[in-house]
Amino acid sequence: MSAADDEVQPLYWEASYEIVLSLMEHHPDADLDALGLQQLWEWIIALPGFADDPALANDDLLTDILREWYEEQSEAS
């Protein structure tokens, strides 16, 4: 691992795939079927490097991130 790998890149809402990867790293045992959008929002804005305006999130955006996380988790299994 290089020094550049240790640097946290800023995360913005439009970077949903990077958000999902970070969520998978920080919440590896998350039960996505029981995860609500409010909890997801709280986890996202607490991620290291999250740099966007939390108020820009909406249900559609959070649902898309959750769907992408579910798909990514399914592929990893």
N, CA, C and O atoms as a Tripos MOL2 file, in Angstrom:
@<TRIPOS>MOLECULE
protein
  308   307    77     0     0
PROTEIN
NO_CHARGES

@<TRIPOS>ATOM
      1 N           0.8430   -1.1810    0.0000 N.3       1 MET1
      2 CA          0.0000    0.0000    0.0000 C.3       1 MET1
      3 C           0.8840    1.2390    0.0000 C.2       1 MET1
      4 O           1.7890    1.3570    0.8260 O.2       1 MET1
      5 N           0.6350    2.1370   -0.8970 N.am      2 SER2
      6 CA          1.4460    3.3390   -0.9830 C.3       2 SER2
      7 C           0.8790    4.4230   -0.0780 C.2       2 SER2
      8 O          -0.2310    4.2930    0.4390 O.2       2 SER2
      9 N           1.6350    5.4790    0.1070 N.am      3 ALA3
     10 CA          1.1810    6.5900    0.9390 C.3       3 ALA3
     11 C          -0.0780    7.2150    0.3450 C.2       3 ALA3
     12 O          -0.9500    7.6770    1.0810 O.2       3 ALA3
     13 N          -0.1730    7.2300   -0.9700 N.am      4 ALA4
     14 CA         -1.3480    7.8170   -1.6180 C.3       4 ALA4
     15 C          -2.6120    7.0290   -1.2700 C.2       4 ALA4
     16 O          -3.6970    7.6070   -1.2120 O.2       4 ALA4
     17 N          -2.4890    5.7220   -1.0390 N.am      5 ASP5
     18 CA         -3.6450    4.9040   -0.6910 C.3       5 ASP5
     19 C          -4.1930    5.2470    0.6930 C.2       5 ASP5
     20 O          -5.3660    5.0090    0.9820 O.2       5 ASP5
     21 N          -3.3320    5.8100    1.5460 N.am      6 ASP6
     22 CA         -3.7520    6.1560    2.8910 C.3       6 ASP6
     23 C          -4.5400    7.4590    2.9420 C.2       6 ASP6
     24 O          -5.2390    7.7230    3.9200 O.2       6 ASP6
     25 N          -4.4340    8.2780    1.8950 N.am      7 GLU7
     26 CA         -5.1230    9.5530    1.8790 C.3       7 GLU7
     27 C          -6.5980    9.3380    1.5630 C.2       7 GLU7
     28 O          -6.9490    8.6220    0.6250 O.2       7 GLU7
     29 N          -7.4470    9.9630    2.3520 N.am      8 VAL8
     30 CA         -8.8800    9.8530    2.1370 C.3       8 VAL8
     31 C          -9.2820   10.8650    1.0670 C.2       8 VAL8
     32 O          -9.0510   12.0660    1.2070 O.2       8 VAL8
     33 N          -9.8880   10.3550   -0.0010 N.am      9 GLN9
     34 CA        -10.3600   11.2270   -1.0660 C.3       9 GLN9
     35 C         -11.7100   11.8120   -0.6570 C.2       9 GLN9
     36 O         -12.5060   11.1350   -0.0070 O.2       9 GLN9
     37 N         -11.9720   13.0620   -1.0330 N.am     10 PRO10
     38 CA        -13.2770   13.6320   -0.6870 C.3      10 PRO10
     39 C         -14.4110   12.8950   -1.3950 C.2      10 PRO10
     40 O         -14.2950   12.5160   -2.5600 O.2      10 PRO10
     41 N         -15.4860   12.7040   -0.6780 N.am     11 LEU11
     42 CA        -16.6620   12.0220   -1.2210 C.3      11 LEU11
     43 C         -17.7860   13.0270   -1.4290 C.2      11 LEU11
     44 O         -18.0640   13.8620   -0.5690 O.2      11 LEU11
     45 N         -18.4220   12.9270   -2.5850 N.am     12 TYR12
     46 CA        -19.5520   13.7800   -2.9240 C.3      12 TYR12
     47 C         -20.7140   12.8860   -3.3270 C.2      12 TYR12
     48 O         -20.5110   11.7380   -3.7220 O.2      12 TYR12
     49 N         -21.9320   13.4110   -3.2280 N.am     13 TRP13
     50 CA        -23.1260   12.6220   -3.5010 C.3      13 TRP13
     51 C         -23.0850   11.9380   -4.8600 C.2      13 TRP13
     52 O         -23.5410   10.8020   -4.9850 O.2      13 TRP13
     53 N         -22.5480   12.6060   -5.8840 N.am     14 GLU14
     54 CA        -22.5670   11.9960   -7.2150 C.3      14 GLU14
     55 C         -21.5950   10.8230   -7.3520 C.2      14 GLU14
     56 O         -21.6630   10.0800   -8.3310 O.2      14 GLU14
     57 N         -20.6990   10.6490   -6.3900 N.am     15 ALA15
     58 CA        -19.7470    9.5370   -6.4120 C.3      15 ALA15
     59 C         -20.3330    8.3410   -5.6640 C.2      15 ALA15
     60 O         -19.7490    7.8580   -4.6940 O.2      15 ALA15
     61 N         -21.4880    7.8720   -6.1240 N.am     16 SER16
     62 CA        -22.1960    6.8390   -5.3670 C.3      16 SER16
     63 C         -21.3900    5.5520   -5.2360 C.2      16 SER16
     64 O         -21.4340    4.9060   -4.1890 O.2      16 SER16
     65 N         -20.6590    5.1700   -6.2740 N.am     17 TYR17
     66 CA        -19.8830    3.9300   -6.1930 C.3      17 TYR17
     67 C         -18.8000    4.0420   -5.1170 C.2      17 TYR17
     68 O         -18.5890    3.1010   -4.3510 O.2      17 TYR17
     69 N         -18.1180    5.1780   -5.0560 N.am     18 GLU18
     70 CA        -17.0840    5.3760   -4.0440 C.3      18 GLU18
     71 C         -17.7040    5.4120   -2.6470 C.2      18 GLU18
     72 O         -17.1150    4.9160   -1.6860 O.2      18 GLU18
     73 N         -18.8930    6.0020   -2.5430 N.am     19 ILE19
     74 CA        -19.6010    5.9960   -1.2550 C.3      19 ILE19
     75 C         -19.9100    4.5620   -0.8410 C.2      19 ILE19
     76 O         -19.7100    4.1830    0.3130 O.2      19 ILE19
     77 N         -20.3980    3.7710   -1.7890 N.am     20 VAL20
     78 CA        -20.7270    2.3690   -1.4920 C.3      20 VAL20
     79 C         -19.4820    1.6150   -1.0350 C.2      20 VAL20
     80 O         -19.5450    0.8690   -0.0580 O.2      20 VAL20
     81 N         -18.3630    1.7930   -1.7140 N.am     21 LEU21
     82 CA        -17.1310    1.1010   -1.3180 C.3      21 LEU21
     83 C         -16.7150    1.4960    0.0960 C.2      21 LEU21
     84 O         -16.2860    0.6520    0.8820 O.2      21 LEU21
     85 N         -16.8420    2.7630    0.4110 N.am     22 SER22
     86 CA        -16.4920    3.2260    1.7520 C.3      22 SER22
     87 C         -17.4670    2.6710    2.7880 C.2      22 SER22
     88 O         -17.0550    2.2740    3.8780 O.2      22 SER22
     89 N         -18.7550    2.6410    2.4530 N.am     23 LEU23
     90 CA        -19.7450    2.0540    3.3720 C.3      23 LEU23
     91 C         -19.4510    0.5770    3.6120 C.2      23 LEU23
     92 O         -19.5490    0.1030    4.7430 O.2      23 LEU23
     93 N         -19.0940   -0.1490    2.5630 N.am     24 MET24
     94 CA        -18.7830   -1.5770    2.7050 C.3      24 MET24
     95 C         -17.5760   -1.7730    3.6190 C.2      24 MET24
     96 O         -17.5180   -2.7380    4.3800 O.2      24 MET24
     97 N         -16.6260   -0.8650    3.5420 N.am     25 GLU25
     98 CA        -15.4300   -0.9570    4.3830 C.3      25 GLU25
     99 C         -15.7590   -0.6350    5.8430 C.2      25 GLU25
    100 O         -15.2720   -1.3060    6.7530 O.2      25 GLU25
    101 N         -16.5810    0.3890    6.0630 N.am     26 HIS26
    102 CA        -16.8530    0.8470    7.4250 C.3      26 HIS26
    103 C         -18.0230    0.1330    8.0940 C.2      26 HIS26
    104 O         -18.1550    0.1700    9.3170 O.2      26 HIS26
    105 N         -18.8680   -0.5120    7.3050 N.am     27 HIS27
    106 CA        -20.0260   -1.2350    7.8550 C.3      27 HIS27
    107 C         -20.1490   -2.5990    7.1600 C.2      27 HIS27
    108 O         -21.1400   -2.8720    6.4820 O.2      27 HIS27
    109 N         -19.1260   -3.4510    7.3370 N.am     28 PRO28
    110 CA        -19.1000   -4.7180    6.5930 C.3      28 PRO28
    111 C         -20.2270   -5.6900    6.9630 C.2      28 PRO28
    112 O         -20.5790   -6.5560    6.1620 O.2      28 PRO28
    113 N         -20.7850   -5.5580    8.1480 N.am     29 ASP29
    114 CA        -21.8250   -6.4820    8.5960 C.3      29 ASP29
    115 C         -23.2190   -5.8690    8.5420 C.2      29 ASP29
    116 O         -24.1480   -6.3740    9.1720 O.2      29 ASP29
    117 N         -23.3650   -4.7820    7.7900 N.am     30 ALA30
    118 CA        -24.6590   -4.0970    7.7250 C.3      30 ALA30
    119 C         -25.7300   -5.0170    7.1440 C.2      30 ALA30
    120 O         -25.4950   -5.7390    6.1750 O.2      30 ALA30
    121 N         -26.9020   -4.9730    7.7560 N.am     31 ASP31
    122 CA        -28.0650   -5.7050    7.2520 C.3      31 ASP31
    123 C         -28.8290   -4.7490    6.3440 C.2      31 ASP31
    124 O         -29.6250   -3.9370    6.8160 O.2      31 ASP31
    125 N         -28.5880   -4.8480    5.0520 N.am     32 LEU32
    126 CA        -29.1620   -3.8980    4.1070 C.3      32 LEU32
    127 C         -30.6800   -4.0000    4.0310 C.2      32 LEU32
    128 O         -31.3520   -3.0210    3.7060 O.2      32 LEU32
    129 N         -31.2250   -5.1760    4.3260 N.am     33 ASP33
    130 CA        -32.6750   -5.3280    4.3030 C.3      33 ASP33
    131 C         -33.3450   -4.5600    5.4500 C.2      33 ASP33
    132 O         -34.5140   -4.1880    5.3520 O.2      33 ASP33
    133 N         -32.6120   -4.3310    6.5160 N.am     34 ALA34
    134 CA        -33.1690   -3.6310    7.6740 C.3      34 ALA34
    135 C         -32.7060   -2.1730    7.7550 C.2      34 ALA34
    136 O         -33.1400   -1.4300    8.6350 O.2      34 ALA34
    137 N         -31.8330   -1.7700    6.8440 N.am     35 LEU35
    138 CA        -31.2510   -0.4310    6.8840 C.3      35 LEU35
    139 C         -32.2290    0.6010    6.3410 C.2      35 LEU35
    140 O         -32.6810    0.4990    5.2000 O.2      35 LEU35
    141 N         -32.5490    1.5830    7.1520 N.am     36 GLY36
    142 CA        -33.4370    2.6520    6.7250 C.3      36 GLY36
    143 C         -32.6550    3.7850    6.0770 C.2      36 GLY36
    144 O         -31.4380    3.8830    6.2350 O.2      36 GLY36
    145 N         -33.3570    4.6310    5.3540 N.am     37 LEU37
    146 CA        -32.6960    5.7320    4.6490 C.3      37 LEU37
    147 C         -32.0830    6.7380    5.6150 C.2      37 LEU37
    148 O         -31.0330    7.3090    5.3210 O.2      37 LEU37
    149 N         -32.7210    6.9670    6.7700 N.am     38 GLN38
    150 CA        -32.1590    7.9020    7.7520 C.3      38 GLN38
    151 C         -30.8220    7.3790    8.2800 C.2      38 GLN38
    152 O         -29.8540    8.1320    8.3840 O.2      38 GLN38
    153 N         -30.7730    6.0910    8.6100 N.am     39 GLN39
    154 CA        -29.5190    5.4980    9.0950 C.3      39 GLN39
    155 C         -28.4570    5.5430    7.9990 C.2      39 GLN39
    156 O         -27.2980    5.8590    8.2660 O.2      39 GLN39
    157 N         -28.8490    5.2290    6.7760 N.am     40 LEU40
    158 CA        -27.9060    5.2860    5.6530 C.3      40 LEU40
    159 C         -27.3360    6.6920    5.5150 C.2      40 LEU40
    160 O         -26.1260    6.8680    5.3700 O.2      40 LEU40
    161 N         -28.2120    7.6900    5.5590 N.am     41 TRP41
    162 CA        -27.7740    9.0850    5.4600 C.3      41 TRP41
    163 C         -26.7730    9.4150    6.5570 C.2      41 TRP41
    164 O         -25.7490   10.0450    6.2930 O.2      41 TRP41
    165 N         -27.0600    8.9940    7.7920 N.am     42 GLU42
    166 CA        -26.1610    9.2640    8.9140 C.3      42 GLU42
    167 C         -24.8100    8.5940    8.7030 C.2      42 GLU42
    168 O         -23.7690    9.1890    8.9840 O.2      42 GLU42
    169 N         -24.8230    7.3580    8.2090 N.am     43 TRP43
    170 CA        -23.5600    6.6590    7.9500 C.3      43 TRP43
    171 C         -22.7670    7.3540    6.8570 C.2      43 TRP43
    172 O         -21.5480    7.4840    6.9700 O.2      43 TRP43
    173 N         -23.4270    7.8000    5.8110 N.am     44 ILE44
    174 CA        -22.7250    8.4440    4.6970 C.3      44 ILE44
    175 C         -22.0660    9.7380    5.1420 C.2      44 ILE44
    176 O         -20.8880    9.9650    4.8670 O.2      44 ILE44
    177 N         -22.8210   10.5890    5.8290 N.am     45 ILE45
    178 CA        -22.2210   11.8820    6.2070 C.3      45 ILE45
    179 C         -21.1290   11.7250    7.2670 C.2      45 ILE45
    180 O         -20.3330   12.6390    7.4830 O.2      45 ILE45
    181 N         -21.0910   10.5560    7.9320 N.am     46 ALA46
    182 CA        -20.0400   10.2850    8.9240 C.3      46 ALA46
    183 C         -18.8030    9.6430    8.3030 C.2      46 ALA46
    184 O         -17.7970    9.4530    8.9870 O.2      46 ALA46
    185 N         -18.8670    9.3050    7.0090 N.am     47 LEU47
    186 CA        -17.7180    8.6570    6.3700 C.3      47 LEU47
    187 C         -16.5170    9.5970    6.3390 C.2      47 LEU47
    188 O         -16.6710   10.8020    6.1420 O.2      47 LEU47
    189 N         -15.3190    9.0400    6.5350 N.am     48 PRO48
    190 CA        -14.1230    9.8680    6.4080 C.3      48 PRO48
    191 C         -14.0660   10.4490    4.9920 C.2      48 PRO48
    192 O         -14.2100    9.7230    4.0090 O.2      48 PRO48
    193 N         -13.8600   11.7220    4.9040 N.am     49 GLY49
    194 CA        -13.7250   12.3600    3.6070 C.3      49 GLY49
    195 C         -15.0230   12.8600    3.0040 C.2      49 GLY49
    196 O         -15.0030   13.4990    1.9520 O.2      49 GLY49
    197 N         -16.1750   12.5800    3.6560 N.am     50 PHE50
    198 CA        -17.4120   13.0820    3.0760 C.3      50 PHE50
    199 C         -17.3590   14.6010    3.0940 C.2      50 PHE50
    200 O         -17.1900   15.2110    4.1490 O.2      50 PHE50
    201 N         -17.5040   15.2140    1.9130 N.am     51 ALA51
    202 CA        -17.2640   16.6510    1.7780 C.3      51 ALA51
    203 C         -18.4350   17.4100    1.1710 C.2      51 ALA51
    204 O         -18.3230   18.6100    0.9210 O.2      51 ALA51
    205 N         -19.5480   16.7400    0.9300 N.am     52 ASP52
    206 CA        -20.6730   17.3920    0.2760 C.3      52 ASP52
    207 C         -21.6520   17.9490    1.3120 C.2      52 ASP52
    208 O         -21.4920   17.7310    2.5130 O.2      52 ASP52
    209 N         -22.6400   18.6500    0.8410 N.am     53 ASP53
    210 CA        -23.6590   19.2250    1.7120 C.3      53 ASP53
    211 C         -24.6740   18.1360    2.0700 C.2      53 ASP53
    212 O         -25.3610   17.6330    1.1810 O.2      53 ASP53
    213 N         -24.7850   17.7610    3.3400 N.am     54 PRO54
    214 CA        -25.7390   16.7130    3.7240 C.3      54 PRO54
    215 C         -27.1780   17.0360    3.3160 C.2      54 PRO54
    216 O         -27.9740   16.1270    3.0840 O.2      54 PRO54
    217 N         -27.5090   18.3060    3.2300 N.am     55 ALA55
    218 CA        -28.8750   18.7080    2.8850 C.3      55 ALA55
    219 C         -29.2330   18.4060    1.4380 C.2      55 ALA55
    220 O         -30.4100   18.4540    1.0780 O.2      55 ALA55
    221 N         -28.2550   18.0970    0.6050 N.am     56 LEU56
    222 CA        -28.5300   17.8010   -0.8040 C.3      56 LEU56
    223 C         -29.0980   16.4030   -1.0060 C.2      56 LEU56
    224 O         -29.5880   16.0850   -2.0900 O.2      56 LEU56
    225 N         -29.0370   15.5720    0.0180 N.am     57 ALA57
    226 CA        -29.5460   14.2000   -0.1050 C.3      57 ALA57
    227 C         -31.0640   14.2110   -0.1770 C.2      57 ALA57
    228 O         -31.7240   15.0540    0.4290 O.2      57 ALA57
    229 N         -31.6070   13.2550   -0.9330 N.am     58 ASN58
    230 CA        -33.0510   13.0550   -0.9680 C.3      58 ASN58
    231 C         -33.3040   11.5510   -1.0060 C.2      58 ASN58
    232 O         -32.3710   10.7630   -1.1620 O.2      58 ASN58
    233 N         -34.5550   11.1610   -0.8660 N.am     59 ASP59
    234 CA        -34.8810    9.7360   -0.7970 C.3      59 ASP59
    235 C         -34.4530    8.9790   -2.0490 C.2      59 ASP59
    236 O         -33.9750    7.8480   -1.9560 O.2      59 ASP59
    237 N         -34.6210    9.5940   -3.2230 N.am     60 ASP60
    238 CA        -34.2280    8.9160   -4.4650 C.3      60 ASP60
    239 C         -32.7240    8.6570   -4.4990 C.2      60 ASP60
    240 O         -32.2880    7.5670   -4.8710 O.2      60 ASP60
    241 N         -31.9360    9.6470   -4.1150 N.am     61 LEU61
    242 CA        -30.4800    9.5030   -4.1060 C.3      61 LEU61
    243 C         -30.0630    8.4130   -3.1260 C.2      61 LEU61
    244 O         -29.2390    7.5590   -3.4540 O.2      61 LEU61
    245 N         -30.6350    8.4430   -1.9190 N.am     62 LEU62
    246 CA        -30.2840    7.4460   -0.9090 C.3      62 LEU62
    247 C         -30.7310    6.0490   -1.3270 C.2      62 LEU62
    248 O         -30.0210    5.0730   -1.0860 O.2      62 LEU62
    249 N         -31.8950    5.9470   -1.9490 N.am     63 THR63
    250 CA        -32.3760    4.6500   -2.4310 C.3      63 THR63
    251 C         -31.4530    4.1110   -3.5090 C.2      63 THR63
    252 O         -31.1760    2.9120   -3.5410 O.2      63 THR63
    253 N         -30.9720    4.9780   -4.3930 N.am     64 ASP64
    254 CA        -30.0400    4.5490   -5.4370 C.3      64 ASP64
    255 C         -28.7260    4.0440   -4.8370 C.2      64 ASP64
    256 O         -28.1760    3.0430   -5.2960 O.2      64 ASP64
    257 N         -28.2280    4.7310   -3.8210 N.am     65 ILE65
    258 CA        -26.9940    4.3020   -3.1540 C.3      65 ILE65
    259 C         -27.2150    2.9590   -2.4670 C.2      65 ILE65
    260 O         -26.3640    2.0730   -2.5430 O.2      65 ILE65
    261 N         -28.3500    2.8080   -1.8000 N.am     66 LEU66
    262 CA        -28.6540    1.5430   -1.1300 C.3      66 LEU66
    263 C         -28.7650    0.4080   -2.1490 C.2      66 LEU66
    264 O         -28.2670   -0.6910   -1.9040 O.2      66 LEU66
    265 N         -29.4060    0.6600   -3.2780 N.am     67 ARG67
    266 CA        -29.5320   -0.3510   -4.3240 C.3      67 ARG67
    267 C         -28.1490   -0.7400   -4.8690 C.2      67 ARG67
    268 O         -27.8600   -1.9170   -5.0800 O.2      67 ARG67
    269 N         -27.3120    0.2660   -5.0880 N.am     68 GLU68
    270 CA        -25.9650   -0.0100   -5.5910 C.3      68 GLU68
    271 C         -25.1590   -0.8120   -4.5630 C.2      68 GLU68
    272 O         -24.4080   -1.7130   -4.9340 O.2      68 GLU68
    273 N         -25.3100   -0.4920   -3.2870 N.am     69 TRP69
    274 CA        -24.6300   -1.2290   -2.2230 C.3      69 TRP69
    275 C         -25.1100   -2.6780   -2.2170 C.2      69 TRP69
    276 O         -24.3050   -3.6050   -2.1290 O.2      69 TRP69
    277 N         -26.4120   -2.8640   -2.3100 N.am     70 TYR70
    278 CA        -26.9880   -4.2190   -2.3290 C.3      70 TYR70
    279 C         -26.4170   -5.0200   -3.5000 C.2      70 TYR70
    280 O         -26.0310   -6.1770   -3.3360 O.2      70 TYR70
    281 N         -26.3660   -4.4050   -4.6710 N.am     71 GLU71
    282 CA        -25.8290   -5.0770   -5.8600 C.3      71 GLU71
    283 C         -24.3530   -5.4080   -5.6930 C.2      71 GLU71
    284 O         -23.9080   -6.4980   -6.0520 O.2      71 GLU71
    285 N         -23.6150   -4.4800   -5.1590 N.am     72 GLU72
    286 CA        -22.1680   -4.6930   -4.9510 C.3      72 GLU72
    287 C         -21.9420   -5.7940   -3.9270 C.2      72 GLU72
    288 O         -21.0500   -6.6260   -4.0950 O.2      72 GLU72
    289 N         -22.7360   -5.8060   -2.8790 N.am     73 GLN73
    290 CA        -22.6110   -6.8370   -1.8470 C.3      73 GLN73
    291 C         -22.9760   -8.2050   -2.4130 C.2      73 GLN73
    292 O         -22.3410   -9.2050   -2.0790 O.2      73 GLN73
    293 N         -23.9900   -8.2530   -3.2620 N.am     74 SER74
    294 CA        -24.4080   -9.5170   -3.8780 C.3      74 SER74
    295 C         -23.3170  -10.0890   -4.7750 C.2      74 SER74
    296 O         -23.1020  -11.3000   -4.8080 O.2      74 SER74
    297 N         -22.6300   -9.2070   -5.5050 N.am     75 GLU75
    298 CA        -21.5380   -9.6310   -6.3750 C.3      75 GLU75
    299 C         -20.3470  -10.1230   -5.5640 C.2      75 GLU75
    300 O         -19.6360  -11.0310   -5.9950 O.2      75 GLU75
    301 N         -20.1230   -9.5290   -4.3910 N.am     76 ALA76
    302 CA        -18.9780   -9.8940   -3.5690 C.3      76 ALA76
    303 C         -19.1880  -11.2320   -2.8540 C.2      76 ALA76
    304 O         -18.2190  -11.8750   -2.4500 O.2      76 ALA76
    305 N         -20.4250  -11.6460   -2.6980 N.am     77 SER77
    306 CA        -20.7200  -12.8900   -1.9700 C.3      77 SER77
    307 C         -20.3870  -14.1070   -2.8050 C.2      77 SER77
    308 O         -20.5710  -15.2370   -2.3520 O.2      77 SER77
@<TRIPOS>BOND
     1     1     2 1
     2     2     3 1
     3     3     4 2
     4     3     5 am
     5     5     6 1
     6     6     7 1
     7     7     8 2
     8     7     9 am
     9     9    10 1
    10    10    11 1
    11    11    12 2
    12    11    13 am
    13    13    14 1
    14    14    15 1
    15    15    16 2
    16    15    17 am
    17    17    18 1
    18    18    19 1
    19    19    20 2
    20    19    21 am
    21    21    22 1
    22    22    23 1
    23    23    24 2
    24    23    25 am
    25    25    26 1
    26    26    27 1
    27    27    28 2
    28    27    29 am
    29    29    30 1
    30    30    31 1
    31    31    32 2
    32    31    33 am
    33    33    34 1
    34    34    35 1
    35    35    36 2
    36    35    37 am
    37    37    38 1
    38    38    39 1
    39    39    40 2
    40    39    41 am
    41    41    42 1
    42    42    43 1
    43    43    44 2
    44    43    45 am
    45    45    46 1
    46    46    47 1
    47    47    48 2
    48    47    49 am
    49    49    50 1
    50    50    51 1
    51    51    52 2
    52    51    53 am
    53    53    54 1
    54    54    55 1
    55    55    56 2
    56    55    57 am
    57    57    58 1
    58    58    59 1
    59    59    60 2
    60    59    61 am
    61    61    62 1
    62    62    63 1
    63    63    64 2
    64    63    65 am
    65    65    66 1
    66    66    67 1
    67    67    68 2
    68    67    69 am
    69    69    70 1
    70    70    71 1
    71    71    72 2
    72    71    73 am
    73    73    74 1
    74    74    75 1
    75    75    76 2
    76    75    77 am
    77    77    78 1
    78    78    79 1
    79    79    80 2
    80    79    81 am
    81    81    82 1
    82    82    83 1
    83    83    84 2
    84    83    85 am
    85    85    86 1
    86    86    87 1
    87    87    88 2
    88    87    89 am
    89    89    90 1
    90    90    91 1
    91    91    92 2
    92    91    93 am
    93    93    94 1
    94    94    95 1
    95    95    96 2
    96    95    97 am
    97    97    98 1
    98    98    99 1
    99    99   100 2
   100    99   101 am
   101   101   102 1
   102   102   103 1
   103   103   104 2
   104   103   105 am
   105   105   106 1
   106   106   107 1
   107   107   108 2
   108   107   109 am
   109   109   110 1
   110   110   111 1
   111   111   112 2
   112   111   113 am
   113   113   114 1
   114   114   115 1
   115   115   116 2
   116   115   117 am
   117   117   118 1
   118   118   119 1
   119   119   120 2
   120   119   121 am
   121   121   122 1
   122   122   123 1
   123   123   124 2
   124   123   125 am
   125   125   126 1
   126   126   127 1
   127   127   128 2
   128   127   129 am
   129   129   130 1
   130   130   131 1
   131   131   132 2
   132   131   133 am
   133   133   134 1
   134   134   135 1
   135   135   136 2
   136   135   137 am
   137   137   138 1
   138   138   139 1
   139   139   140 2
   140   139   141 am
   141   141   142 1
   142   142   143 1
   143   143   144 2
   144   143   145 am
   145   145   146 1
   146   146   147 1
   147   147   148 2
   148   147   149 am
   149   149   150 1
   150   150   151 1
   151   151   152 2
   152   151   153 am
   153   153   154 1
   154   154   155 1
   155   155   156 2
   156   155   157 am
   157   157   158 1
   158   158   159 1
   159   159   160 2
   160   159   161 am
   161   161   162 1
   162   162   163 1
   163   163   164 2
   164   163   165 am
   165   165   166 1
   166   166   167 1
   167   167   168 2
   168   167   169 am
   169   169   170 1
   170   170   171 1
   171   171   172 2
   172   171   173 am
   173   173   174 1
   174   174   175 1
   175   175   176 2
   176   175   177 am
   177   177   178 1
   178   178   179 1
   179   179   180 2
   180   179   181 am
   181   181   182 1
   182   182   183 1
   183   183   184 2
   184   183   185 am
   185   185   186 1
   186   186   187 1
   187   187   188 2
   188   187   189 am
   189   189   190 1
   190   190   191 1
   191   191   192 2
   192   191   193 am
   193   193   194 1
   194   194   195 1
   195   195   196 2
   196   195   197 am
   197   197   198 1
   198   198   199 1
   199   199   200 2
   200   199   201 am
   201   201   202 1
   202   202   203 1
   203   203   204 2
   204   203   205 am
   205   205   206 1
   206   206   207 1
   207   207   208 2
   208   207   209 am
   209   209   210 1
   210   210   211 1
   211   211   212 2
   212   211   213 am
   213   213   214 1
   214   214   215 1
   215   215   216 2
   216   215   217 am
   217   217   218 1
   218   218   219 1
   219   219   220 2
   220   219   221 am
   221   221   222 1
   222   222   223 1
   223   223   224 2
   224   223   225 am
   225   225   226 1
   226   226   227 1
   227   227   228 2
   228   227   229 am
   229   229   230 1
   230   230   231 1
   231   231   232 2
   232   231   233 am
   233   233   234 1
   234   234   235 1
   235   235   236 2
   236   235   237 am
   237   237   238 1
   238   238   239 1
   239   239   240 2
   240   239   241 am
   241   241   242 1
   242   242   243 1
   243   243   244 2
   244   243   245 am
   245   245   246 1
   246   246   247 1
   247   247   248 2
   248   247   249 am
   249   249   250 1
   250   250   251 1
   251   251   252 2
   252   251   253 am
   253   253   254 1
   254   254   255 1
   255   255   256 2
   256   255   257 am
   257   257   258 1
   258   258   259 1
   259   259   260 2
   260   259   261 am
   261   261   262 1
   262   262   263 1
   263   263   264 2
   264   263   265 am
   265   265   266 1
   266   266   267 1
   267   267   268 2
   268   267   269 am
   269   269   270 1
   270   270   271 1
   271   271   272 2
   272   271   273 am
   273   273   274 1
   274   274   275 1
   275   275   276 2
   276   275   277 am
   277   277   278 1
   278   278   279 1
   279   279   280 2
   280   279   281 am
   281   281   282 1
   282   282   283 1
   283   283   284 2
   284   283   285 am
   285   285   286 1
   286   286   287 1
   287   287   288 2
   288   287   289 am
   289   289   290 1
   290   290   291 1
   291   291   292 2
   292   291   293 am
   293   293   294 1
   294   294   295 1
   295   295   296 2
   296   295   297 am
   297   297   298 1
   298   298   299 1
   299   299   300 2
   300   299   301 am
   301   301   302 1
   302   302   303 1
   303   303   304 2
   304   303   305 am
   305   305   306 1
   306   306   307 1
   307   307   308 2
@<TRIPOS>SUBSTRUCTURE
     1 MET1         2 RESIDUE 1 A MET
     2 SER2         6 RESIDUE 1 A SER
     3 ALA3        10 RESIDUE 1 A ALA
     4 ALA4        14 RESIDUE 1 A ALA
     5 ASP5        18 RESIDUE 1 A ASP
     6 ASP6        22 RESIDUE 1 A ASP
     7 GLU7        26 RESIDUE 1 A GLU
     8 VAL8        30 RESIDUE 1 A VAL
     9 GLN9        34 RESIDUE 1 A GLN
    10 PRO10       38 RESIDUE 1 A PRO
    11 LEU11       42 RESIDUE 1 A LEU
    12 TYR12       46 RESIDUE 1 A TYR
    13 TRP13       50 RESIDUE 1 A TRP
    14 GLU14       54 RESIDUE 1 A GLU
    15 ALA15       58 RESIDUE 1 A ALA
    16 SER16       62 RESIDUE 1 A SER
    17 TYR17       66 RESIDUE 1 A TYR
    18 GLU18       70 RESIDUE 1 A GLU
    19 ILE19       74 RESIDUE 1 A ILE
    20 VAL20       78 RESIDUE 1 A VAL
    21 LEU21       82 RESIDUE 1 A LEU
    22 SER22       86 RESIDUE 1 A SER
    23 LEU23       90 RESIDUE 1 A LEU
    24 MET24       94 RESIDUE 1 A MET
    25 GLU25       98 RESIDUE 1 A GLU
    26 HIS26      102 RESIDUE 1 A HIS
    27 HIS27      106 RESIDUE 1 A HIS
    28 PRO28      110 RESIDUE 1 A PRO
    29 ASP29      114 RESIDUE 1 A ASP
    30 ALA30      118 RESIDUE 1 A ALA
    31 ASP31      122 RESIDUE 1 A ASP
    32 LEU32      126 RESIDUE 1 A LEU
    33 ASP33      130 RESIDUE 1 A ASP
    34 ALA34      134 RESIDUE 1 A ALA
    35 LEU35      138 RESIDUE 1 A LEU
    36 GLY36      142 RESIDUE 1 A GLY
    37 LEU37      146 RESIDUE 1 A LEU
    38 GLN38      150 RESIDUE 1 A GLN
    39 GLN39      154 RESIDUE 1 A GLN
    40 LEU40      158 RESIDUE 1 A LEU
    41 TRP41      162 RESIDUE 1 A TRP
    42 GLU42      166 RESIDUE 1 A GLU
    43 TRP43      170 RESIDUE 1 A TRP
    44 ILE44      174 RESIDUE 1 A ILE
    45 ILE45      178 RESIDUE 1 A ILE
    46 ALA46      182 RESIDUE 1 A ALA
    47 LEU47      186 RESIDUE 1 A LEU
    48 PRO48      190 RESIDUE 1 A PRO
    49 GLY49      194 RESIDUE 1 A GLY
    50 PHE50      198 RESIDUE 1 A PHE
    51 ALA51      202 RESIDUE 1 A ALA
    52 ASP52      206 RESIDUE 1 A ASP
    53 ASP53      210 RESIDUE 1 A ASP
    54 PRO54      214 RESIDUE 1 A PRO
    55 ALA55      218 RESIDUE 1 A ALA
    56 LEU56      222 RESIDUE 1 A LEU
    57 ALA57      226 RESIDUE 1 A ALA
    58 ASN58      230 RESIDUE 1 A ASN
    59 ASP59      234 RESIDUE 1 A ASP
    60 ASP60      238 RESIDUE 1 A ASP
    61 LEU61      242 RESIDUE 1 A LEU
    62 LEU62      246 RESIDUE 1 A LEU
    63 THR63      250 RESIDUE 1 A THR
    64 ASP64      254 RESIDUE 1 A ASP
    65 ILE65      258 RESIDUE 1 A ILE
    66 LEU66      262 RESIDUE 1 A LEU
    67 ARG67      266 RESIDUE 1 A ARG
    68 GLU68      270 RESIDUE 1 A GLU
    69 TRP69      274 RESIDUE 1 A TRP
    70 TYR70      278 RESIDUE 1 A TYR
    71 GLU71      282 RESIDUE 1 A GLU
    72 GLU72      286 RESIDUE 1 A GLU
    73 GLN73      290 RESIDUE 1 A GLN
    74 SER74      294 RESIDUE 1 A SER
    75 GLU75      298 RESIDUE 1 A GLU
    76 ALA76      302 RESIDUE 1 A ALA
    77 SER77      306 RESIDUE 1 A SER
